Amino acid sequence: MKNMRKILCAVLAVVMCTACAAMFTGCGAKASPDKLSIGGIGPITGDAAIYGAAVKNGAQIAVDEINALGGLQIELNFQDDVNDAEKGVNAYNNLMDWGMQILMGTVTTTPSVSVSSEANEDRVFMLTPSASSTDVIGGFPDASGNVSIARKDNVFQLCFTDPNQGIGAAEYIADRKLGEKIAIIYNSSDVYSTGIYDMFMVTAEELNLDVVSVTSFTNETATDFNVQLNEAKNAGADLVFLPIYYTPATLMLKQADAMGYEPSFLGVDGMDGILTVEGFDTSLAEGLMFMTPFASAEHPEFTNKYVESYGVEPNQFAADAYDCIYAIYEACKIAGIDGSTPAAEACEKLIAVFTDPEFSVDGLTGAGMQWTADGLVSKIPQAVVIKDGKYIGM
Amino acid sequence: MKKWKALSPQTRSDFITYGIVIAAFIVLRLLSAFGMLSNSLTGLLVPLCAYIIMAVSLNLTVGVLGELSLGHAGFMSVGAFSGVIACAGMESFIPNPIIRLLIAVVIGGVLAGITGFLIGIPVLRLRGDYLAIVTLAFGEIIKNIINCLYIGIDGAGLHISLVSSAELGLNSGRVVINGPVGAVGVQKISTFTFSFVLVMITLIVVLNIMRSRTGRAIMAVRDNRIAAESVGISITKYKMIAFITSAVLAGAAGVLFAMNYTSLSSSKFDFNQSILILVFVVLGGLGNIRGSIIATVILYLLPEILRPIQDYRMLIYSIVLIIVMLTTNSEKAKLYIGKIKARLTKKNAKGGEQGE
């Protein structure tokens, strides 16, 4: 017993000492100079882990494919941020010590706002697969026209921004005449949800959509939606717009089914992945529509590869990350960036390539993706519908 | 040396605590001057100082006063958001960031102190674990209030709304706090030196309270309420002193923390955050200020140090927590540590005093 303790102490002490030394001097694992060093940040533990894991896996598939081609080799270092700004900045600093040249991240909005400011200060090129708030890229007026954060010129998004999703959803409803009377249930304690909701309302008014009921919930009250659903039902809504993530949506669909309320449901890209929720009766999601740039059934090659490696169906986040890596790869080839280019130099070159109107990328989430100097991506919004337990493009 | 020996053991222990903190500061400053400090560690210094202040101040409530508080992050939140508003408001007429930060820290501390006072009035008069229940609720209330708070600044001054950012009616202004989004575009003005000074102030305040007549009264309330009351100590008054001091310091730490990041959301200061700080305090030792500092440093840095083995780092972190908990509580381990201590202090044994 005594010996055990001694050994344990010794082992712990050695681990701590080496780790400490590595931390102080920053000479832990280093990026190799003959490979392009791409850093990734996202939640791989905690509540939002499913998104971070999807991004990590999707990016890894792209990296493996590119490395198999020969030519420019890529090394990906993905760090956890637990969907928290503080941990996100820590992860970013850790990647800087590693020798990151380009940042593919961060996955979620909250840490992304802080990390993008750091990246802007340090001049590290940043392309986020899925952080959709306009505060990430900055310089974008909100629904009432105020700019709270200046444009960060080296930060670009591969996903649609929250306001654009709101506009897209409203236009989609109007174009396709999905419903006469619309109810909205959104999460008022969530940045993503309120961002989409605000812009949806502005556009809905412009398009003369008939919004009959608006109700909200918070993260703390996301366990019972009978009140909200009843109000929508009583108002006679035949379409319920849900700008929320899928976890509360599964419960909502279940409760709507239990009370015999059967409107059409329209979600946004946060709804992607609903079919993979454990213990969820997927027949309830039948007919659910949502706006997403990626339908797994349309890209069998990537989907098969993903299922083979990770055992689950890829969602939009995985596809976004896959496209991010390819976009960076294409841009690096054009700009002549390799593993020995300093981050700041790579940053300026990549900004020039990304804002070049000639530069476009064909990916899983859209063909001919292009970027403007304000950091936004332009691609065609798409929607999918769930039919027979599969995501089908609309 | 003679003078050092003439000091009471408590004072000596306090000076050792100050000495450790000052030495750590000097070493880190030297390392950073020679460029030997990694980005990771440089980035961790300010939040680490903020957490040290949080742990030391919570120790005043939990360890010295003996009342359980589960909403310490709530005070941090009050300080953080009022600091952000204050800084944004002063940006136009106080160009010096350090002065702005100093004023913000004072404002954040005072506001957190006022909330602590309001909570304390009813709750600290009760016996039992009511403070734990109320502070738990307080943390949630603060989080939800800030979730629906919209504050903007333009040429005309401060605009406040509880509905939406459009209701603010800003005239080409800037939204400082935007409901669930929280604060974005915060200017990063916290510095390590400023944080160090704040840590020192916290230590001086807390240690001096503990060693003073007030501190002895507070500890008497903790140890035996009836005996304390019978010798004429006003229970509520001393409870209030300890609780409000703790709240003020937490508010100041909140400002320091907020000013180190460009964005800040209210969900950061949730129940988990309060528990995290409570873990620092409990594992460092209730009533042991130096222990709180050491526990904070180790437990805050550990997950970051373990990043290279990322799949296992949270596992190792929790194992370390359990090991610390077991060893600090088991009689065998205490005996073992006591033996080592005795061996180390053998040479000074003639002095008659033992360390702590």
Contacts between the chains, C-beta under 8 A, distances in Angstrom:
chain1	res1	chain2	res2	distance
A	16	B	305	7.4
A	19	B	305	4.3
A	19	B	306	6.7
A	19	B	308	7.3
A	20	B	305	6.5
A	22	B	305	7.9
A	22	B	308	7.2
A	23	B	38	6.0
A	23	B	40	6.1
A	23	B	41	5.7
A	23	B	301	7.6
A	23	B	304	7.3
A	23	B	305	5.4
A	24	B	31	6.9
A	24	B	36	6.8
A	24	B	37	6.7
A	24	B	38	6.5
A	24	B	41	6.3
A	25	B	36	5.8
A	25	B	38	6.4
A	26	B	37	7.7
A	26	B	38	2.9
A	26	B	39	6.5
A	26	B	40	7.1
A	26	B	41	7.9
A	28	B	308	5.6
A	29	B	308	5.9
A	44	B	310	7.9
A	45	B	314	5.9
A	79	B	307	6.6
A	79	B	310	7.0
A	80	B	310	6.1
A	84	B	268	6.8
A	85	B	261	5.5
A	85	B	263	5.6
A	85	B	264	7.1
A	85	B	265	7.3
A	85	B	268	6.9
A	86	B	47	6.2
A	86	B	261	6.7
A	86	B	268	7.1
A	89	B	43	6.0
A	89	B	261	6.5
A	90	B	40	6.7
A	90	B	43	6.3
A	90	B	44	6.5
A	90	B	304	5.6
A	91	B	307	7.7
A	92	B	43	7.9
A	93	B	38	7.8
A	93	B	39	4.2
A	93	B	40	4.5
A	93	B	42	7.2
A	93	B	43	3.9
A	93	B	44	7.7
A	94	B	39	7.6
A	94	B	40	4.9
A	94	B	304	7.2
A	94	B	307	5.3
A	96	B	39	4.3
A	96	B	40	7.8
A	97	B	38	4.7
A	97	B	39	5.0
A	97	B	40	5.4
A	110	B	263	7.0
A	110	B	265	5.7
A	110	B	267	7.9
A	113	B	184	5.4
A	113	B	262	6.5
A	113	B	263	3.8
A	114	B	261	4.9
A	114	B	262	5.2
A	114	B	263	4.8
A	117	B	188	7.8
A	117	B	262	3.9
A	117	B	263	7.7
A	118	B	262	7.9
A	133	B	181	7.4
A	135	B	181	7.0
A	135	B	184	4.7
A	135	B	185	7.8
A	135	B	263	7.1
A	142	B	165	6.2
A	142	B	175	7.0
A	142	B	178	7.7
A	143	B	165	7.4
A	143	B	166	6.1
A	144	B	165	5.8
A	144	B	166	4.0
A	144	B	168	7.4
A	144	B	170	7.2
A	146	B	152	6.8
A	146	B	165	6.9
A	146	B	168	7.9
A	146	B	170	5.3
A	146	B	172	7.7
A	146	B	173	6.2
A	146	B	174	6.4
A	146	B	175	5.1
A	147	B	174	7.3
A	148	B	174	5.4
A	148	B	175	4.7
A	148	B	176	7.7
A	148	B	178	6.7
A	148	B	184	5.5
A	148	B	185	4.9
A	149	B	184	5.2
A	149	B	185	3.9
A	149	B	262	7.7
A	150	B	185	7.6
A	188	B	147	7.4
A	188	B	148	7.4
A	188	B	179	7.8
A	188	B	180	6.5
A	189	B	144	7.9
A	189	B	147	5.2
A	189	B	180	5.0
A	189	B	267	7.4
A	190	B	180	6.0
A	191	B	180	5.5
A	191	B	181	4.8
A	191	B	182	8.0
A	191	B	265	7.5
A	194	B	179	6.6
A	194	B	180	5.6
A	194	B	181	7.4
A	195	B	181	7.8
A	198	B	164	7.5
A	218	B	144	7.4
A	218	B	147	7.2
A	219	B	267	7.6
A	220	B	140	7.6
A	220	B	144	7.8
